[in-house]
Amino acid sequence: MSRYWAASLLLLIAVSSRLWLPTAWTDTEFYPAVPWPGISIAFASSVAFVLIPLILIGMTIVFLGGDRPYLRRTGWLLIAISLALGFLTDQHRLQPWAYQSFLYACFFVLLPSRLTPNAFRVLTISIYFYSSLGKFDYQFLHTVGQDFLCTATSVLPIDLDQWPSQTRLYAAALFPLSEFTLACLLLIPKTRWWGGCLAIVMHAGLIIILSPLGMNHSLGVLAWNAVLAGQAYWLFIRPATLVTMDAPAKVPPNPSPRPFQIRIWIAVAIILLAVLLPLTERRDRHDSAAWHWDHWLSWALYSPHNSRVLVEIHHSAIENLPEAARGSVLPDSNHDSWHEFDFGSLSLSARRVPVLPQARYQLQLATAIARGQGWTHQVRAVVQSSSHRFDGTRREVWMPRLGLSP
């Protein structure tokens, strides 16, 4: 499992390399890194040059470590530190698969090999549970769920236009219902084999729906689904358990139990936080100042209820944009000289990954672009909270002069 996930992480970073490389190397300086507050842009730029080399060194140690637990832990520790540096210096790197890999790296470092499969199972079940919970939602059932339904039935002799709207909503609800059923099957030891099979079928179906033959999502999304399908085999289907006891020869003659217990408790704390923090995800719906966990870190996947920022740019500033960014400027739909600046399209074209679905990040990104272009009144924005689960409504805050915002 250690080698499998190291290889998977290598694949995921390879298909999203523009996210991890310096912007100067990819000619995307118009799409700036957004570090966490308190971290300088200069430091963030410097870190971008060493991230991939550090991760590759860590992976090499993992692969060469063989059955030597100390080497494996050293390699995963280096990977965990590298990913943490990546997250701190650019929030866009908080892709769900990267966050999952960071948690796995922590488990590889802290837990003995006989306990890591259980930690992975707990986290994986929580991913499916929260992902399904986020889709039992007005926004998903009326938007992305309908897109999934149309794509999934496009090869069948079915005319969805003839279906009543209520029937289409019930049909779209089958997607989160299947995912919730999967989480329940994986939770019960006697049904885990069936849950693992269902997981592989579900991810194979998603790959087809999200592929260029369907909704044409990014390569990283397809790769992550393939990785999760393989993980379902390793964790839930493979007849032989993943327990591989540490070789006795590698254990110190008189190991101190206290450091070992501390590592176990740290790992338990990480698991509890990863499982419980997603419960706070929608607190911004009621109070924009309320602390809440990020949407992707709460496994709100393919769910459009996330907070967001709608950015509009005045037509007088469009000609100053780099050519690569102009394709993300939408037509003036209401003829008021303001054009929507589509961050989703910009992220896919510049970095080949979806934009982070978080109002905090998108506002900071818009402000960084506005200040980098020297705009003062040529860009404005509307900050929207998470949507209401039952009616899709959002709280909105208008920002008429984004370039001068704090």
C-alpha positions in Angstrom: 0.0 0.0 0.0 2.9 2.3 0.7 4.4 1.8 -2.7 0.9 1.9 -4.4 0.1 5.3 -2.9 3.5 6.7 -3.6 3.1 5.7 -7.3 -0.4 7.2 -7.2 0.8 10.5 -5.8 3.5 10.6 -8.5 0.8 10.1 -11.2 -1.4 12.8 -9.7 1.4 15.3 -9.4 2.5 14.5 -13.0 -1.0 15.3 -14.4 -1.2 18.5 -12.4 2.4 19.6 -12.7 1.5 23.2 -13.5 0.1 23.5 -10.0 3.4 22.5 -8.4 6.0 24.2 -10.7 7.0 27.9 -10.6 4.7 30.1 -12.7 7.7 31.4 -14.6 8.4 27.9 -15.9 4.8 27.5 -17.2 4.4 31.0 -18.4 1.4 31.7 -16.1 2.5 34.6 -14.1 -0.9 36.2 -14.6 -2.3 33.4 -12.3 -0.4 34.2 -9.0 0.1 31.9 -6.1 -2.0 32.7 -3.1 -0.1 31.8 0.1 -1.7 31.7 3.5 -1.6 35.1 5.4 1.8 35.8 6.9 3.8 34.0 4.2 5.6 36.2 1.8 5.3 35.9 -2.0 9.1 35.7 -2.2 9.2 32.7 0.1 6.3 31.1 -1.8 8.1 31.6 -5.1 11.3 30.0 -3.7 9.5 27.0 -2.4 8.0 26.3 -5.8 11.4 25.5 -7.1 12.1 22.7 -4.6 8.7 21.1 -4.1 8.8 18.4 -6.8 12.4 17.5 -6.2 11.7 17.0 -2.4 8.6 14.9 -3.2 10.6 12.8 -5.7 13.4 12.2 -3.1 10.8 11.1 -0.6 9.2 8.7 -3.1 12.6 7.3 -4.0 13.3 6.6 -0.3 9.8 4.9 0.0 10.4 2.7 -3.0 13.9 1.7 -2.0 13.0 1.3 1.7 11.6 -2.2 1.0 10.7 -3.8 4.4 12.7 -1.3 6.4 10.1 0.7 8.4 12.6 3.4 9.3 13.3 4.3 5.7 9.7 4.1 4.7 8.8 6.5 7.5 11.6 8.9 6.5 10.4 9.0 2.9 6.8 9.7 3.9 7.9 12.3 6.4 9.7 14.2 3.7 6.6 13.9 1.4 4.3 15.1 4.2 6.6 18.1 4.9 6.8 18.9 1.2 3.0 18.8 0.8 2.5 21.0 3.8 4.9 23.5 2.4 3.0 23.4 -0.9 -0.3 24.1 0.8 1.1 27.0 2.9 2.7 28.7 -0.1 -0.3 28.3 -2.5 -3.8 27.4 -1.3 -4.7 26.2 -4.8 -2.6 23.1 -4.1 -5.2 22.0 -1.5 -6.7 19.6 -4.0 -8.7 16.8 -2.3 -6.3 14.1 -3.5 -3.3 16.1 -2.2 -5.0 16.6 1.2 -5.7 12.9 1.3 -2.1 12.1 0.4 -0.9 14.4 3.2 -3.1 12.5 5.7 -1.9 9.2 4.4 1.7 10.3 4.7 1.1 11.2 8.3 -0.4 7.8 8.9 2.6 6.1 7.3 5.0 8.1 9.5 3.1 7.7 12.8 1.5 4.2 12.7 3.0 0.7 12.5 2.2 -1.1 9.3 -0.3 -3.4 11.1 -2.5 -0.3 11.9 -2.3 1.8 8.8 -5.0 -0.1 6.8 -7.6 0.6 9.5 -6.7 4.3 9.4 -7.0 4.3 5.6 -10.4 2.6 5.8 -11.8 5.1 8.4 -10.7 8.0 6.2 -11.9 6.4 3.0 -15.4 5.7 4.4 -15.7 9.2 5.7 -14.8 10.5 2.2 -17.7 8.6 0.6 -20.0 9.5 3.5 -19.4 13.3 3.3 -19.3 13.2 -0.5 -22.8 11.7 -0.6 -24.0 14.0 2.1 -22.9 17.1 0.1 -25.0 15.9 -2.9 -28.3 15.6 -1.0 -28.6 19.2 -1.9 -30.8 21.5 -3.9 -27.9 22.8 -6.0 -26.6 19.3 -6.9 -30.0 17.9 -7.8 -30.9 20.8 -10.0 -27.5 21.4 -11.7 -24.6 18.9 -11.6 -26.9 16.0 -10.8 -28.9 16.7 -13.9 -25.7 16.9 -16.0 -24.6 13.5 -14.6 -28.0 12.1 -15.4 -28.0 13.4 -19.0 -24.5 12.2 -19.6 -25.1 8.7 -18.1 -28.3 8.2 -20.1 -27.0 9.7 -23.4 -26.1 6.3 -24.8 -29.6 4.9 -23.8 -32.8 5.3 -25.8 -34.2 7.6 -23.1 -35.6 11.1 -23.7 -35.2 12.9 -20.4 -37.1 15.9 -21.7 -40.2 13.7 -21.5 -39.7 13.0 -17.8 -41.5 15.2 -15.2 -39.2 17.5 -13.3 -39.9 15.7 -10.0 -38.9 12.4 -11.6 -35.6 13.8 -12.9 -34.8 15.1 -9.4 -35.4 11.6 -7.9 -33.3 10.1 -10.6 -30.4 12.6 -9.9 -30.7 11.7 -6.2 -29.7 8.1 -7.1 -26.1 9.3 -7.4 -25.6 10.4 -3.8 -27.9 7.5 -2.6 -25.5 5.0 -4.3 -22.5 6.7 -2.7 -24.2 6.7 0.8 -25.0 3.0 0.3 -21.4 2.4 -0.5 -20.2 4.1 2.7 -22.6 1.9 4.7 -21.4 -1.3 3.0 -17.8 -0.4 3.8 -18.6 0.4 7.4 -19.8 -3.2 8.1 -17.0 -5.7 8.0 -19.2 -8.5 6.5 -20.3 -6.4 3.5 -16.9 -4.6 2.8 -16.1 -6.9 -0.1 -19.4 -5.9 -1.8 -18.7 -2.3 -0.9 -15.3 -2.5 -2.5 -16.8 -3.9 -5.7 -19.4 -1.2 -5.7 -16.7 1.4 -5.2 -14.8 0.2 -8.3 -18.0 0.2 -10.4 -18.8 3.7 -9.2 -15.4 5.1 -10.0 -15.3 3.4 -13.4 -18.7 5.0 -14.1 -17.5 8.4 -13.0 -14.4 8.1 -15.3 -16.7 7.5 -18.2 -19.1 10.3 -17.2 -16.3 12.8 -16.6 -14.1 11.7 -19.5 -13.8 13.6 -22.9 -16.7 11.3 -24.1 -18.9 12.9 -21.4 -18.4 16.1 -19.3 -14.7 16.5 -20.2 -13.3 17.2 -16.8 -9.6 17.6 -16.1 -7.1 14.7 -16.3 -6.4 15.0 -12.6 -10.0 14.2 -11.7 -10.0 11.1 -13.9 -6.6 10.0 -12.5 -7.9 10.4 -8.9 -10.9 8.2 -9.6 -8.7 5.6 -11.1 -6.5 5.7 -8.0 -9.5 5.4 -5.7 -10.7 2.4 -7.6 -7.3 0.7 -7.1 -7.4 1.7 -3.5 -10.8 0.0 -3.1 -9.2 -3.2 -4.2 -6.3 -3.0 -1.9 -8.4 -2.0 1.2 -11.6 -3.9 0.8 -11.4 -6.6 -1.9 -8.0 -8.2 -1.8 -8.4 -11.5 0.1 -5.1 -11.3 1.9 -5.1 -8.6 4.5 -2.7 -5.7 4.2 -1.1 -6.4 7.5 2.7 -6.6 7.2 4.3 -6.8 10.5 7.5 -4.8 11.0 10.5 -7.2 10.8 11.7 -8.1 14.3 15.3 -7.4 13.3 14.5 -3.8 12.6 13.0 -3.2 16.0 15.4 -1.8 18.7 16.3 -4.4 21.4 14.5 -2.4 24.1 12.1 0.0 22.4 10.6 2.6 24.6 6.8 2.3 24.6 6.3 6.0 25.4 7.3 7.5 22.0 5.3 4.7 20.3 2.2 5.6 22.3 2.6 9.3 21.5 2.8 8.5 17.8 -0.4 6.5 18.1 -2.3 9.2 19.9 -1.2 11.8 17.4 -2.4 9.6 14.6 -5.8 9.1 16.4 -6.1 12.9 16.8 -5.5 13.4 13.1 -8.1 10.8 12.2 -10.7 12.4 14.5 -10.0 15.9 13.2 -10.2 14.7 9.6 -13.5 12.9 10.3 -15.2 15.6 12.5 -14.1 18.9 11.0 -16.2 18.5 7.8 -19.3 18.9 10.1 -18.4 22.7 10.2 -18.3 23.1 6.4 -21.5 25.1 5.9 -21.3 27.4 8.9 -20.6 30.4 6.6 -24.2 30.0 5.4 -25.4 31.5 8.6 -22.5 33.7 9.6 -19.7 34.7 7.2 -17.3 35.3 10.1 -17.9 31.8 11.6 -14.9 29.5 11.4 -15.5 26.6 9.0 -13.6 23.8 7.3 -12.9 24.1 3.6 -15.3 22.4 1.1 -12.8 20.2 -0.6 -11.3 19.2 2.8 -14.8 18.3 3.8 -15.0 16.1 0.7 -17.7 18.2 -1.0 -16.9 16.6 -4.4 -18.8 17.4 -7.6 -21.2 19.4 -5.3 -21.9 23.0 -6.4 -23.1 24.2 -3.0 -19.7 25.7 -2.2 -19.0 29.3 -1.5 -17.6 31.3 -4.4 -16.8 34.7 -5.8 -18.3 36.1 -9.0 -15.8 38.5 -10.6 -16.6 41.0 -13.3 -14.1 43.0 -15.3 -14.8 46.3 -17.2 -14.4 46.1 -20.9 -11.7 48.9 -20.8 -9.4 46.5 -18.9 -9.8 43.4 -21.1 -7.2 44.5 -23.6 -4.6 44.7 -20.9 -5.0 41.1 -19.9 -2.5 38.5 -21.2 -3.7 36.6 -24.2 -4.0 33.4 -22.3 -6.4 34.9 -19.8 -8.7 36.6 -22.3 -10.4 33.3 -23.2 -11.8 33.3 -19.6 -13.7 36.6 -20.1 -17.3 35.9 -20.9 -19.5 38.0 -23.3 -21.3 41.0 -21.9 -24.7 39.3 -21.4 -26.6 42.4 -20.1 -24.8 45.1 -22.2 -23.5 47.1 -19.2 -19.8 47.0 -20.2 -19.0 44.5 -17.5 -17.9 40.9 -18.4 -17.8 37.9 -16.0 -14.2 36.7 -15.4 -14.6 32.9 -15.3 -12.1 31.6 -12.7 -13.0 28.0 -13.4 -12.0 28.3 -17.0 -8.9 30.3 -16.1 -7.7 27.7 -13.7 -8.2 24.8 -16.1 -6.4 26.7 -18.9 -3.5 28.0 -16.7 -3.0 25.1 -14.3 -4.9 22.2 -15.7 -6.9 21.7 -12.4 -10.2 22.9 -11.1 -10.2 26.2 -9.2 -10.3 25.8 -5.4 -14.1 26.0 -4.6 -13.6 28.4 -1.6 -14.7 32.0 -1.4 -11.7 32.9 0.7 -9.3 31.7 -1.9 -11.1 33.0 -4.9 -11.4 36.5 -3.3 -7.7 36.5 -2.5 -6.9 35.4 -6.0 -9.1 38.0 -7.6 -7.5 40.7 -5.4 -4.0 39.5 -6.3 -4.8 39.7 -10.0 -6.4 43.1 -9.7 -3.4 44.5 -7.8 -1.0 42.9 -10.2 -2.7 44.5 -13.2 -2.9 47.9 -11.4 -6.7 47.9 -11.5 -8.6 50.2 -9.1 -12.2 50.4 -10.4 -12.1 48.1 -13.4 -13.0 45.0 -11.4 -15.8 44.2 -9.0 -17.0 41.1 -7.3 -19.9 39.4 -5.4 -18.9 37.0 -2.6 -21.4 34.2 -2.1 -21.7 31.9 0.9 -22.5 28.2 0.7 -26.0 27.5 -0.5 -28.9 26.5 1.6 -29.4 22.7 1.4 -33.1 22.8 0.7 -33.7 25.9 -1.4 -30.2 26.8 -2.9 -30.2 30.4 -1.6 -27.0 32.1 -0.6 -25.8 35.2 1.4 -24.1 37.8 -0.9 -21.7 40.6 -0.2 -21.0 43.1 -3.0 -17.5 44.5 -3.5 -17.6 47.3 -6.1 -13.9 48.2 -6.1 -12.0 44.9 -5.7 -8.6 46.3 -6.5 -8.7 48.5 -3.5 -10.1 46.0 -1.1 -8.0 45.0 2.0 
